[in-house]
Amino acid sequence: MIRHVRLELARCHDFPEGCSARGYTLMLPLTADGHLDREEWQHSPDRAHFERFWDGSDDHGWLKHDRGGWRLIFTDAPDADEALFRGDDHRFAEGEYVTLKERDGEMHTFRVASVQ
């Protein structure tokens, strides 16, 4: 089932309280227990998309799965993707944490703020 997920930057050195103005809203195919559902994604890959919000700028794109795992592919720069670190293992449920390797190579941890 496709779910609306909001990720917000978790506590880090630069943001000791986290930052709700930096993150992602994603439409993800999730299993009943909150894991990414590859089978569902294969049936409707166009329904799995995202928006990245970061200090007022918006980027968007779609979710992809390949030999390298789950990735966020940006519409304006399809060669510059972001990897969901151990995406097959993460559970997308409120209060859980997800790590992304961003386009600049930096790893950032995000808190799952909501799942609808």
C-alpha positions as CSV (number, residue, x, y, z in Angstrom):
1,M,0.0,0.0,0.0
2,I,1.3,3.5,-0.8
3,R,1.7,5.6,2.3
4,H,2.6,9.3,2.8
5,V,5.7,9.5,4.9
6,R,7.4,12.6,6.3
7,L,11.0,12.5,7.3
8,E,12.6,15.4,9.3
9,L,16.3,15.9,10.0
10,A,17.2,14.2,13.3
11,R,19.5,15.6,16.0
12,C,23.0,16.2,14.7
13,H,26.0,18.3,15.4
14,D,24.6,21.3,13.5
15,F,21.0,20.8,14.8
16,P,21.0,19.5,18.4
17,E,17.2,19.5,18.5
18,G,16.8,18.3,14.9
19,C,15.2,20.4,12.2
20,S,11.6,20.2,10.9
21,A,12.5,22.6,8.0
22,R,14.8,20.0,6.5
23,G,13.6,16.7,5.2
24,Y,11.4,14.8,2.8
25,T,7.8,14.0,2.1
26,L,7.6,10.6,0.3
27,M,4.9,8.4,-1.2
28,L,6.2,5.0,-0.5
29,P,5.0,1.4,-1.1
30,L,5.0,-0.1,2.4
31,T,4.2,-3.5,3.8
32,A,1.8,-3.8,6.7
33,D,4.7,-3.7,9.1
34,G,6.2,-0.6,7.5
35,H,9.0,-2.0,5.3
36,L,9.5,-0.9,1.7
37,D,7.5,-3.2,-0.5
38,R,9.5,-4.1,-3.7
39,E,6.6,-6.1,-5.2
40,E,4.2,-3.1,-4.8
41,W,6.8,-0.8,-6.2
42,Q,7.3,-3.0,-9.3
43,H,3.5,-2.9,-10.0
44,S,3.3,0.9,-9.7
45,P,6.7,2.6,-9.7
46,D,5.2,5.9,-10.9
47,R,3.3,6.2,-7.7
48,A,6.4,6.2,-5.5
49,H,7.8,9.7,-5.5
50,F,9.2,12.4,-3.1
51,E,9.8,16.0,-2.4
52,R,12.9,17.2,-0.6
53,F,12.4,20.4,1.5
54,W,15.6,22.1,2.7
55,D,15.7,25.7,3.9
56,G,13.0,26.8,1.4
57,S,14.2,25.0,-1.7
58,D,12.2,22.1,-3.1
59,D,13.5,19.2,-5.2
60,H,11.5,16.2,-6.2
61,G,11.8,12.9,-8.0
62,W,11.0,9.3,-7.7
63,L,11.9,6.1,-5.8
64,K,14.0,3.4,-7.6
65,H,15.2,0.0,-6.6
66,D,18.2,-1.7,-8.3
67,R,21.2,-3.8,-7.4
68,G,22.4,-1.0,-5.2
69,G,19.2,-0.9,-3.2
70,W,16.6,1.8,-2.8
71,R,17.5,5.2,-4.2
72,L,15.8,8.6,-4.5
73,I,16.3,9.9,-8.1
74,F,16.0,13.6,-8.7
75,T,14.0,14.8,-11.7
76,D,16.3,17.7,-12.4
77,A,19.5,15.6,-12.0
78,P,18.8,11.9,-12.7
79,D,22.5,11.0,-12.4
80,A,22.6,12.5,-8.9
81,D,20.7,10.1,-6.6
82,E,20.5,9.6,-2.9
83,A,20.7,6.2,-1.3
84,L,18.5,4.9,1.5
85,F,21.2,3.3,3.7
86,R,20.0,-0.3,4.3
87,G,16.7,0.6,2.9
88,D,15.4,-3.0,2.9
89,D,16.0,-3.2,6.6
90,H,14.4,0.1,7.7
91,R,10.9,0.3,9.1
92,F,9.0,3.4,8.2
93,A,7.0,4.0,11.4
94,E,6.6,7.2,13.5
95,G,9.6,7.7,15.7
96,E,11.9,5.4,13.8
97,Y,15.1,6.6,12.1
98,V,16.3,6.4,8.5
99,T,19.7,7.3,7.1
100,L,20.3,8.7,3.6
101,K,23.5,9.2,1.7
102,E,22.8,12.5,0.0
103,R,24.1,13.7,-3.4
104,D,27.1,15.4,-1.8
105,G,28.1,12.1,-0.2
106,E,27.1,13.2,3.3
107,M,25.2,10.8,5.5
108,H,22.2,12.3,7.3
109,T,19.8,10.7,9.7
110,F,16.1,11.5,9.6
111,R,13.3,10.8,12.1
112,V,10.1,9.4,10.7
113,A,7.7,12.2,11.8
114,S,4.5,10.8,10.3
115,V,3.1,7.9,8.2
116,Q,-0.4,8.3,6.8
